[in-house]
Amino acid sequence: MASDSAIRRACRDTIGDSIARAAARFRGRTALRFADRSWRYDDLHRVTDQIAAHLCAQGLAKGDRLVAYGRNSDHYLLAWLACCKAGIIHVPANYALSATELSYIITQSGARFVLFDDNLAETVAAAAPPAHRPMMCRMMTSRKFSTHPAPRAHQKARP
């Protein structure tokens, strides 16, 4: 049986805590490489804090659901870590899903937010059901995220 101190430590030893400790311990060392990009531990900690704050500023709170619809990338991982830090439930959606399948996931999960890759904007626009149109946010190829109202199915997504 676990001791009381082990239980208390486990309750406060979150993924966000682990990132913060790694940033302090390995500050300038590379934590992540993807394609031609690399992230140091301190950058990873700072940027995931910024993304978490951005998501919260959009009205998301602990326990809310966010559908992440994109290919595997460093940006996808940053979004997942930010969700962990903010207590937002990350709902992964395979990038190969059709608009109908994505719509089902958005609706059934009760997602308040959809985070997606730029090249999937048309599918997201077609998938967001009118009765349940969550806030949309594009995962950008830069280190910034862009938030905007959900595009209508008949509109082209904004660049």
TIVO-2410 file (N, C-alpha, C; in nm, 3 decimals):
# residues 159
REC num residu      c1      c2      c3 atome chaine
REC   1      M   0.084  -0.117   0.000     N      A
REC   1      M   0.000   0.000   0.000    CA      A
REC   1      M   0.089   0.125   0.000     C      A
REC   2      A   0.047   0.226  -0.075     N      A
REC   2      A   0.126   0.349  -0.087    CA      A
REC   2      A   0.117   0.432   0.040     C      A
REC   3      S   0.228   0.496   0.071     N      A
REC   3      S   0.230   0.584   0.189    CA      A
REC   3      S   0.157   0.714   0.158     C      A
REC   4      D   0.118   0.785   0.262     N      A
REC   4      D   0.050   0.914   0.245    CA      A
REC   4      D   0.137   1.013   0.168     C      A
REC   5      S   0.268   1.012   0.196     N      A
REC   5      S   0.357   1.106   0.127    CA      A
REC   5      S   0.368   1.070  -0.021     C      A
REC   6      A   0.367   0.941  -0.054     N      A
REC   6      A   0.373   0.899  -0.195    CA      A
REC   6      A   0.246   0.941  -0.268     C      A
REC   7      I   0.133   0.930  -0.201     N      A
REC   7      I   0.006   0.971  -0.261    CA      A
REC   7      I   0.004   1.122  -0.283     C      A
REC   8      R   0.048   1.200  -0.183     N      A
REC   8      R   0.053   1.346  -0.198    CA      A
REC   8      R   0.146   1.386  -0.312     C      A
REC   9      R   0.262   1.319  -0.321     N      A
REC   9      R   0.357   1.350  -0.428    CA      A
REC   9      R   0.297   1.318  -0.564     C      A
REC  10      A   0.229   1.207  -0.576     N      A
REC  10      A   0.168   1.168  -0.703    CA      A
REC  10      A   0.060   1.267  -0.745     C      A
REC  11      C  -0.012   1.321  -0.650     N      A
REC  11      C  -0.119   1.416  -0.679    CA      A
REC  11      C  -0.064   1.550  -0.729     C      A
REC  12      R   0.056   1.584  -0.690     N      A
REC  12      R   0.113   1.711  -0.735    CA      A
REC  12      R   0.218   1.694  -0.844     C      A
REC  13      D   0.252   1.572  -0.875     N      A
REC  13      D   0.355   1.544  -0.974    CA      A
REC  13      D   0.292   1.525  -1.111     C      A
REC  14      T   0.252   1.636  -1.172     N      A
REC  14      T   0.183   1.632  -1.300    CA      A
REC  14      T   0.283   1.641  -1.416     C      A
REC  15      I   0.232   1.627  -1.536     N      A
REC  15      I   0.316   1.643  -1.656    CA      A
REC  15      I   0.371   1.785  -1.660     C      A
REC  16      G   0.287   1.883  -1.627     N      A
REC  16      G   0.334   2.022  -1.623    CA      A
REC  16      G   0.446   2.042  -1.524     C      A
REC  17      D   0.433   1.978  -1.406     N      A
REC  17      D   0.539   1.986  -1.306    CA      A
REC  17      D   0.668   1.924  -1.360     C      A
REC  18      S   0.656   1.814  -1.430     N      A
REC  18      S   0.774   1.748  -1.487    CA      A
REC  18      S   0.844   1.836  -1.589     C      A
REC  19      I   0.765   1.906  -1.672     N      A
REC  19      I   0.824   1.997  -1.771    CA      A
REC  19      I   0.896   2.112  -1.699     C      A
REC  20      A   0.835   2.165  -1.595     N      A
REC  20      A   0.897   2.275  -1.520    CA      A
REC  20      A   1.029   2.230  -1.456     C      A
REC  21      R   1.030   2.111  -1.398     N      A
REC  21      R   1.154   2.060  -1.337    CA      A
REC  21      R   1.261   2.036  -1.442     C      A
REC  22      A   1.221   1.980  -1.556     N      A
REC  22      A   1.318   1.955  -1.663    CA      A
REC  22      A   1.375   2.086  -1.717     C      A
REC  23      A   1.289   2.189  -1.728     N      A
REC  23      A   1.335   2.320  -1.777    CA      A
REC  23      A   1.437   2.380  -1.682     C      A
REC  24      A   1.415   2.363  -1.552     N      A
REC  24      A   1.511   2.416  -1.454    CA      A
REC  24      A   1.641   2.337  -1.456     C      A
REC  25      R   1.630   2.209  -1.473     N      A
REC  25      R   1.748   2.123  -1.466    CA      A
REC  25      R   1.829   2.120  -1.595     C      A
REC  26      F   1.760   2.121  -1.709     N      A
REC  26      F   1.828   2.107  -1.839    CA      A
REC  26      F   1.808   2.229  -1.929     C      A
REC  27      R   1.798   2.345  -1.870     N      A
REC  27      R   1.763   2.471  -1.934    CA      A
REC  27      R   1.797   2.483  -2.083     C      A
REC  28      G   1.919   2.480  -2.121     N      A
REC  28      G   1.958   2.505  -2.259    CA      A
REC  28      G   1.971   2.380  -2.346     C      A
REC  29      R   1.940   2.266  -2.291     N      A
REC  29      R   1.955   2.141  -2.367    CA      A
REC  29      R   1.832   2.113  -2.452     C      A
REC  30      T   1.855   2.042  -2.561     N      A
REC  30      T   1.746   2.010  -2.653    CA      A
REC  30      T   1.653   1.906  -2.592     C      A
REC  31      A   1.525   1.937  -2.594     N      A
REC  31      A   1.422   1.848  -2.541    CA      A
REC  31      A   1.350   1.774  -2.653     C      A
REC  32      L   1.337   1.838  -2.769     N      A
REC  32      L   1.254   1.785  -2.876    CA      A
REC  32      L   1.308   1.830  -3.010     C      A
REC  33      R   1.310   1.736  -3.103     N      A
REC  33      R   1.345   1.768  -3.242    CA      A
REC  33      R   1.235   1.714  -3.331     C      A
REC  34      F   1.195   1.795  -3.426     N      A
REC  34      F   1.098   1.751  -3.525    CA      A
REC  34      F   1.130   1.822  -3.656     C      A
REC  35      A   1.151   1.743  -3.761     N      A
REC  35      A   1.190   1.798  -3.891    CA      A
REC  35      A   1.313   1.888  -3.870     C      A
REC  36      D   1.303   2.015  -3.914     N      A
REC  36      D   1.417   2.106  -3.901    CA      A
REC  36      D   1.408   2.193  -3.775     C      A
REC  37      R   1.314   2.163  -3.687     N      A
REC  37      R   1.295   2.244  -3.568    CA      A
REC  37      R   1.341   2.168  -3.444     C      A
REC  38      S   1.392   2.243  -3.348     N      A
REC  38      S   1.426   2.182  -3.219    CA      A
REC  38      S   1.383   2.277  -3.109     C      A
REC  39      W   1.352   2.219  -2.994     N      A
REC  39      W   1.302   2.294  -2.879    CA      A
REC  39      W   1.388   2.261  -2.759     C      A
REC  40      R   1.437   2.366  -2.691     N      A
REC  40      R   1.509   2.345  -2.566    CA      A
REC  40      R   1.406   2.327  -2.454     C      A
REC  41      Y   1.448   2.269  -2.344     N      A
REC  41      Y   1.357   2.246  -2.232    CA      A
REC  41      Y   1.293   2.375  -2.183     C      A
REC  42      D   1.373   2.481  -2.172     N      A
REC  42      D   1.318   2.607  -2.123    CA      A
REC  42      D   1.218   2.667  -2.222     C      A
REC  43      D   1.245   2.653  -2.353     N      A
REC  43      D   1.151   2.701  -2.455    CA      A
REC  43      D   1.022   2.620  -2.450     C      A
REC  44      L   1.035   2.490  -2.436     N      A
REC  44      L   0.920   2.401  -2.429    CA      A
REC  44      L   0.829   2.440  -2.312     C      A
REC  45      H   0.889   2.467  -2.199     N      A
REC  45      H   0.815   2.508  -2.080    CA      A
REC  45      H   0.746   2.643  -2.103     C      A
REC  46      R   0.820   2.740  -2.153     N      A
REC  46      R   0.766   2.874  -2.174    CA      A
REC  46      R   0.654   2.873  -2.278     C      A
REC  47      V   0.676   2.807  -2.392     N      A
REC  47      V   0.577   2.809  -2.499    CA      A
REC  47      V   0.451   2.732  -2.460     C      A
REC  48      T   0.465   2.619  -2.392     N      A
REC  48      T   0.345   2.546  -2.351    CA      A
REC  48      T   0.266   2.625  -2.246     C      A
REC  49      D   0.335   2.701  -2.162     N      A
REC  49      D   0.264   2.791  -2.070    CA      A
REC  49      D   0.187   2.897  -2.148     C      A
REC  50      Q   0.249   2.952  -2.253     N      A
REC  50      Q   0.183   3.055  -2.333    CA      A
REC  50      Q   0.060   2.998  -2.406     C      A
REC  51      I   0.074   2.878  -2.460     N      A
REC  51      I  -0.038   2.816  -2.531    CA      A
REC  51      I  -0.151   2.785  -2.432     C      A
REC  52      A  -0.116   2.733  -2.315     N      A
REC  52      A  -0.217   2.705  -2.212    CA      A
REC  52      A  -0.290   2.834  -2.174     C      A
REC  53      A  -0.216   2.942  -2.155     N      A
REC  53      A  -0.277   3.070  -2.121    CA      A
REC  53      A  -0.367   3.120  -2.234     C      A
REC  54      H  -0.324   3.100  -2.358     N      A
REC  54      H  -0.404   3.140  -2.474    CA      A
REC  54      H  -0.535   3.062  -2.478     C      A
REC  55      L  -0.528   2.932  -2.455     N      A
REC  55      L  -0.650   2.850  -2.456    CA      A
REC  55      L  -0.745   2.894  -2.344     C      A
REC  56      C  -0.691   2.922  -2.228     N      A
REC  56      C  -0.774   2.969  -2.116    CA      A
REC  56      C  -0.834   3.106  -2.146     C      A
REC  57      A  -0.757   3.192  -2.213     N      A
REC  57      A  -0.808   3.324  -2.251    CA      A
REC  57      A  -0.922   3.315  -2.351     C      A
REC  58      Q  -0.929   3.203  -2.424     N      A
REC  58      Q  -1.038   3.182  -2.518    CA      A
REC  58      Q  -1.163   3.128  -2.449     C      A
REC  59      G  -1.155   3.110  -2.317     N      A
REC  59      G  -1.271   3.065  -2.241    CA      A
REC  59      G  -1.268   2.920  -2.199     C      A
REC  60      L  -1.163   2.849  -2.235     N      A
REC  60      L  -1.152   2.709  -2.193    CA      A
REC  60      L  -1.109   2.703  -2.047     C      A
REC  61      A  -1.161   2.604  -1.977     N      A
REC  61      A  -1.129   2.587  -1.835    CA      A
REC  61      A  -1.099   2.440  -1.809     C      A
REC  62      K  -1.046   2.414  -1.691     N      A
REC  62      K  -1.015   2.278  -1.650    CA      A
REC  62      K  -1.138   2.190  -1.671     C      A
REC  63      G  -1.117   2.076  -1.737     N      A
REC  63      G  -1.226   1.982  -1.763    CA      A
REC  63      G  -1.293   1.999  -1.898     C      A
REC  64      D  -1.270   2.114  -1.965     N      A
REC  64      D  -1.325   2.133  -2.100    CA      A
REC  64      D  -1.252   2.042  -2.197     C      A
REC  65      R  -1.317   2.012  -2.308     N      A
REC  65      R  -1.258   1.924  -2.409    CA      A
REC  65      R  -1.214   2.003  -2.531     C      A
REC  66      L  -1.098   1.964  -2.583     N      A
REC  66      L  -1.040   2.025  -2.702    CA      A
REC  66      L  -1.010   1.912  -2.800     C      A
REC  67      V  -1.067   1.919  -2.921     N      A
REC  67      V  -1.034   1.821  -3.026    CA      A
REC  67      V  -0.911   1.871  -3.098     C      A
REC  68      A  -0.809   1.786  -3.105     N      A
REC  68      A  -0.686   1.818  -3.178    CA      A
REC  68      A  -0.686   1.736  -3.306     C      A
REC  69      Y  -0.692   1.805  -3.418     N      A
REC  69      Y  -0.707   1.742  -3.550    CA      A
REC  69      Y  -0.588   1.783  -3.635     C      A
REC  70      G  -0.487   1.697  -3.638     N      A
REC  70      G  -0.369   1.730  -3.715    CA      A
REC  70      G  -0.273   1.613  -3.724     C      A
REC  71      R  -0.174   1.631  -3.805     N      A
REC  71      R  -0.070   1.529  -3.821    CA      A
REC  71      R   0.024   1.534  -3.701     C      A
REC  72      N   0.098   1.427  -3.681     N      A
REC  72      N   0.199   1.427  -3.575    CA      A
REC  72      N   0.302   1.534  -3.606     C      A
REC  73      S   0.330   1.616  -3.507     N      A
REC  73      S   0.430   1.721  -3.525    CA      A
REC  73      S   0.469   1.774  -3.388     C      A
REC  74      D   0.569   1.859  -3.386     N      A
REC  74      D   0.607   1.922  -3.262    CA      A
REC  74      D   0.495   2.012  -3.212     C      A
REC  75      H   0.424   2.078  -3.302     N      A
REC  75      H   0.315   2.166  -3.262    CA      A
REC  75      H   0.201   2.088  -3.198     C      A
REC  76      Y   0.176   1.968  -3.248     N      A
REC  76      Y   0.072   1.883  -3.189    CA      A
REC  76      Y   0.112   1.847  -3.045     C      A
REC  77      L   0.240   1.813  -3.027     N      A
REC  77      L   0.288   1.779  -2.893    CA      A
REC  77      L   0.281   1.900  -2.800     C      A
REC  78      L   0.317   2.018  -2.849     N      A
REC  78      L   0.308   2.140  -2.768    CA      A
REC  78      L   0.164   2.164  -2.724     C      A
REC  79      A   0.070   2.142  -2.814     N      A
REC  79      A  -0.071   2.160  -2.779    CA      A
REC  79      A  -0.114   2.060  -2.672     C      A
REC  80      W  -0.070   1.935  -2.685     N      A
REC  80      W  -0.104   1.833  -2.586    CA      A
REC  80      W  -0.047   1.871  -2.449     C      A
REC  81      L   0.079   1.913  -2.446     N      A
REC  81      L   0.140   1.954  -2.319    CA      A
REC  81      L   0.067   2.074  -2.259     C      A
REC  82      A   0.028   2.168  -2.343     N      A
REC  82      A  -0.047   2.286  -2.295    CA      A
REC  82      A  -0.181   2.243  -2.235     C      A
REC  83      C  -0.247   2.148  -2.298     N      A
REC  83      C  -0.373   2.096  -2.243    CA      A
REC  83      C  -0.348   2.033  -2.107     C      A
REC  84      C  -0.242   1.956  -2.096     N      A
REC  84      C  -0.208   1.894  -1.967    CA      A
REC  84      C  -0.188   2.000  -1.860     C      A
REC  85      K  -0.116   2.106  -1.894     N      A
REC  85      K  -0.087   2.211  -1.797    CA      A
REC  85      K  -0.214   2.285  -1.754     C      A
REC  86      A  -0.308   2.303  -1.848     N      A
REC  86      A  -0.430   2.379  -1.818    CA      A
REC  86      A  -0.543   2.292  -1.764     C      A
REC  87      G  -0.524   2.161  -1.764     N      A
REC  87      G  -0.630   2.072  -1.718    CA      A
REC  87      G  -0.740   2.052  -1.822     C      A
REC  88      I  -0.709   2.084  -1.947     N      A
REC  88      I  -0.804   2.069  -2.057    CA      A
REC  88      I  -0.791   1.926  -2.110     C      A
REC  89      I  -0.904   1.865  -2.139     N      A
REC  89      I  -0.903   1.726  -2.187    CA      A
REC  89      I  -0.876   1.726  -2.336     C      A
REC  90      H  -0.766   1.664  -2.374     N      A
REC  90      H  -0.720   1.655  -2.512    CA      A
REC  90      H  -0.791   1.538  -2.579     C      A
REC  91      V  -0.866   1.566  -2.685     N      A
REC  91      V  -0.936   1.462  -2.760    CA      A
REC  91      V  -0.867   1.450  -2.896     C      A
REC  92      P  -0.786   1.346  -2.916     N      A
REC  92      P  -0.716   1.334  -3.045    CA      A
REC  92      P  -0.811   1.290  -3.155     C      A
REC  93      A  -0.791   1.347  -3.274     N      A
REC  93      A  -0.868   1.308  -3.392    CA      A
REC  93      A  -0.771   1.286  -3.507     C      A
REC  94      N  -0.777   1.170  -3.566     N      A
REC  94      N  -0.688   1.133  -3.675    CA      A
REC  94      N  -0.706   1.227  -3.793     C      A
REC  95      Y  -0.597   1.273  -3.851     N      A
REC  95      Y  -0.602   1.369  -3.962    CA      A
REC  95      Y  -0.669   1.311  -4.087     C      A
REC  96      A  -0.683   1.180  -4.096     N      A
REC  96      A  -0.742   1.118  -4.214    CA      A
REC  96      A  -0.894   1.106  -4.204     C      A
REC  97      L  -0.953   1.150  -4.094     N      A
REC  97      L  -1.098   1.140  -4.079    CA      A
REC  97      L  -1.170   1.228  -4.180     C      A
REC  98      S  -1.287   1.182  -4.221     N      A
REC  98      S  -1.372   1.264  -4.308    CA      A
REC  98      S  -1.442   1.369  -4.223     C      A
REC  99      A  -1.506   1.465  -4.288     N      A
REC  99      A  -1.579   1.569  -4.216    CA      A
REC  99      A  -1.690   1.508  -4.131     C      A
REC 100      T  -1.757   1.406  -4.182     N      A
REC 100      T  -1.864   1.340  -4.107    CA      A
REC 100      T  -1.809   1.273  -3.982     C      A
REC 101      E  -1.698   1.205  -3.995     N      A
REC 101      E  -1.636   1.137  -3.879    CA      A
REC 101      E  -1.586   1.239  -3.776     C      A
REC 102      L  -1.526   1.345  -3.824     N      A
REC 102      L  -1.478   1.450  -3.734    CA      A
REC 102      L  -1.595   1.517  -3.662     C      A
REC 103      S  -1.702   1.541  -3.734     N      A
REC 103      S  -1.822   1.599  -3.675    CA      A
REC 103      S  -1.874   1.512  -3.561     C      A
REC 104      Y  -1.873   1.383  -3.582     N      A
REC 104      Y  -1.917   1.289  -3.478    CA      A
REC 104      Y  -1.831   1.303  -3.353     C      A
REC 105      I  -1.699   1.310  -3.371     N      A
REC 105      I  -1.608   1.323  -3.257    CA      A
REC 105      I  -1.630   1.455  -3.184     C      A
REC 106      I  -1.644   1.563  -3.259     N      A
REC 106      I  -1.667   1.694  -3.199    CA      A
REC 106      I  -1.795   1.691  -3.115     C      A
REC 107      T  -1.901   1.639  -3.174     N      A
REC 107      T  -2.031   1.636  -3.107    CA      A
REC 107      T  -2.030   1.543  -2.986     C      A
REC 108      Q  -1.984   1.420  -3.006     N      A
REC 108      Q  -1.989   1.321  -2.898    CA      A
REC 108      Q  -1.896   1.355  -2.782     C      A
REC 109      S  -1.786   1.420  -2.811     N      A
REC 109      S  -1.692   1.454  -2.703    CA      A
REC 109      S  -1.738   1.577  -2.625     C      A
REC 110      G  -1.826   1.656  -2.686     N      A
REC 110      G  -1.868   1.780  -2.621    CA      A
REC 110      G  -1.759   1.886  -2.625     C      A
REC 111      A  -1.673   1.878  -2.726     N      A
REC 111      A  -1.561   1.971  -2.737    CA      A
REC 111      A  -1.608   2.114  -2.750     C      A
REC 112      R  -1.541   2.202  -2.680     N      A
REC 112      R  -1.567   2.346  -2.689    CA      A
REC 112      R  -1.468   2.414  -2.783     C      A
REC 113      F  -1.369   2.338  -2.829     N      A
REC 113      F  -1.260   2.397  -2.905    CA      A
REC 113      F  -1.205   2.292  -3.000     C      A
REC 114      V  -1.167   2.334  -3.121     N      A
REC 114      V  -1.100   2.245  -3.217    CA      A
REC 114      V  -0.970   2.312  -3.257     C      A
REC 115      L  -0.862   2.240  -3.240     N      A
REC 115      L  -0.729   2.285  -3.280    CA      A
REC 115      L  -0.691   2.203  -3.403     C      A
REC 116      F  -0.650   2.268  -3.512     N      A
REC 116      F  -0.628   2.194  -3.636    CA      A
REC 116      F  -0.512   2.249  -3.717     C      A
REC 117      D  -0.459   2.163  -3.805     N      A
REC 117      D  -0.355   2.204  -3.899    CA      A
REC 117      D  -0.417   2.287  -4.010     C      A
REC 118      D  -0.341   2.383  -4.062     N      A
REC 118      D  -0.388   2.469  -4.171    CA      A
REC 118      D  -0.446   2.391  -4.288     C      A
REC 119      N  -0.378   2.285  -4.328     N      A
REC 119      N  -0.421   2.212  -4.447    CA      A
REC 119      N  -0.549   2.131  -4.424     C      A
REC 120      L  -0.603   2.133  -4.303     N      A
REC 120      L  -0.727   2.060  -4.273    CA      A
REC 120      L  -0.845   2.155  -4.249     C      A
REC 121      A  -0.827   2.283  -4.281     N      A
REC 121      A  -0.929   2.384  -4.252    CA      A
REC 121      A  -1.061   2.355  -4.322     C      A
REC 122      E  -1.059   2.310  -4.446     N      A
REC 122      E  -1.185   2.283  -4.517    CA      A
REC 122      E  -1.262   2.170  -4.452     C      A
REC 123      T  -1.193   2.065  -4.410     N      A
REC 123      T  -1.259   1.953  -4.344    CA      A
REC 123      T  -1.320   1.999  -4.213     C      A
REC 124      V  -1.247   2.081  -4.137     N      A
REC 124      V  -1.298   2.132  -4.010    CA      A
REC 124      V  -1.421   2.219  -4.034     C      A
REC 125      A  -1.417   2.303  -4.134     N      A
REC 125      A  -1.531   2.391  -4.164    CA      A
REC 125      A  -1.654   2.308  -4.199     C      A
REC 126      A  -1.636   2.201  -4.272     N      A
REC 126      A  -1.747   2.114  -4.310    CA      A
REC 126      A  -1.794   2.029  -4.192     C      A
REC 127      A  -1.705   2.001  -4.097     N      A
REC 127      A  -1.737   1.911  -3.986    CA      A
REC 127      A  -1.807   1.978  -3.871     C      A
REC 128      A  -1.781   2.106  -3.850     N      A
REC 128      A  -1.836   2.174  -3.732    CA      A
REC 128      A  -1.987   2.188  -3.748     C      A
REC 129      P  -2.064   2.109  -3.673     N      A
REC 129      P  -2.210   2.114  -3.687    CA      A
REC 129      P  -2.265   2.249  -3.643     C      A
REC 130      P  -2.362   2.304  -3.718     N      A
REC 130      P  -2.414   2.437  -3.686    CA      A
REC 130      P  -2.467   2.448  -3.542     C      A
REC 131      A  -2.528   2.343  -3.490     N      A
REC 131      A  -2.583   2.349  -3.355    CA      A
REC 131      A  -2.473   2.340  -3.248     C      A
REC 132      H  -2.358   2.296  -3.289     N      A
REC 132      H  -2.247   2.280  -3.193    CA      A
REC 132      H  -2.119   2.328  -3.260     C      A
REC 133      R  -2.108   2.458  -3.277     N      A
REC 133      R  -1.992   2.513  -3.346    CA      A
REC 133      R  -1.893   2.565  -3.242     C      A
REC 134      P  -1.792   2.483  -3.211     N      A
REC 134      P  -1.694   2.526  -3.111    CA      A
REC 134      P  -1.600   2.631  -3.168     C      A
REC 135      M  -1.523   2.694  -3.081     N      A
REC 135      M  -1.419   2.787  -3.124    CA      A
REC 135      M  -1.313   2.707  -3.198     C      A
REC 136      M  -1.255   2.766  -3.299     N      A
REC 136      M  -1.152   2.699  -3.378    CA      A
REC 136      M  -1.019   2.771  -3.360     C      A
REC 137      C  -0.912   2.697  -3.369     N      A
REC 137      C  -0.779   2.754  -3.360    CA      A
REC 137      C  -0.687   2.673  -3.449     C      A
REC 138      R  -0.615   2.739  -3.536     N      A
REC 138      R  -0.521   2.671  -3.625    CA      A
REC 138      R  -0.388   2.650  -3.557     C      A
REC 139      M  -0.331   2.530  -3.575     N      A
REC 139      M  -0.193   2.508  -3.532    CA      A
REC 139      M  -0.108   2.566  -3.644     C      A
REC 140      M  -0.026   2.662  -3.610     N      A
REC 140      M   0.053   2.730  -3.712    CA      A
REC 140      M   0.189   2.663  -3.728     C      A
REC 141      T   0.250   2.686  -3.843     N      A
REC 141      T   0.383   2.631  -3.866    CA      A
REC 141      T   0.488   2.712  -3.793     C      A
REC 142      S   0.452   2.833  -3.751     N      A
REC 142      S   0.545   2.910  -3.669    CA      A
REC 142      S   0.522   2.873  -3.524     C      A
REC 143      R   0.578   2.947  -3.432     N      A
REC 143      R   0.560   2.918  -3.291    CA      A
REC 143      R   0.441   2.996  -3.234     C      A
REC 144      K   0.349   3.038  -3.320     N      A
REC 144      K   0.232   3.111  -3.275    CA      A
REC 144      K   0.107   3.034  -3.315     C      A
REC 145      F   0.001   3.055  -3.242     N      A
REC 145      F  -0.127   2.995  -3.272    CA      A
REC 145      F  -0.223   3.109  -3.307     C      A
REC 146      S  -0.311   3.087  -3.400     N      A
REC 146      S  -0.404   3.189  -3.445    CA      A
REC 146      S  -0.546   3.144  -3.413     C      A
REC 147      T  -0.619   3.226  -3.341     N      A
REC 147      T  -0.757   3.193  -3.306    CA      A
REC 147      T  -0.852   3.279  -3.386     C      A
REC 148      H  -0.960   3.221  -3.429     N      A
REC 148      H  -1.061   3.294  -3.504    CA      A
REC 148      H  -1.193   3.220  -3.492     C      A
REC 149      P  -1.305   3.287  -3.522     N      A
REC 149      P  -1.434   3.218  -3.519    CA      A
REC 149      P  -1.435   3.103  -3.620     C      A
REC 150      A  -1.517   3.007  -3.596     N      A
REC 150      A  -1.526   2.891  -3.685    CA      A
REC 150      A  -1.570   2.935  -3.824     C      A
REC 151      P  -1.503   2.886  -3.929     N      A
REC 151      P  -1.548   2.918  -4.064    CA      A
REC 151      P  -1.678   2.843  -4.094     C      A
REC 152      R  -1.763   2.901  -4.175     N      A
REC 152      R  -1.886   2.833  -4.218    CA      A
REC 152      R  -1.849   2.730  -4.323     C      A
REC 153      A  -1.928   2.628  -4.338     N      A
REC 153      A  -1.898   2.519  -4.430    CA      A
REC 153      A  -1.883   2.569  -4.574     C      A
REC 154      H  -1.958   2.672  -4.613     N      A
REC 154      H  -1.953   2.722  -4.751    CA      A
REC 154      H  -1.844   2.827  -4.772     C      A
REC 155      Q  -1.778   2.871  -4.665     N      A
REC 155      Q  -1.672   2.972  -4.676    CA      A
REC 155      Q  -1.536   2.905  -4.684     C      A
REC 156      K  -1.446   2.971  -4.749     N      A
REC 156      K  -1.307   2.930  -4.743    CA      A
REC 156      K  -1.251   2.973  -4.609     C      A
REC 157      A  -1.170   2.891  -4.549     N      A
REC 157      A  -1.107   2.928  -4.422    CA      A
REC 157      A  -1.012   3.043  -4.446     C      A
REC 158      R  -1.002   3.133  -4.346     N      A
REC 158      R  -0.910   3.247  -4.358    CA      A
REC 158      R  -0.767   3.198  -4.353     C      A
REC 159      P  -0.678   3.266  -4.428     N      A
REC 159      P  -0.536   3.226  -4.424    CA      A
REC 159      P  -0.472   3.256  -4.291     C      A
***
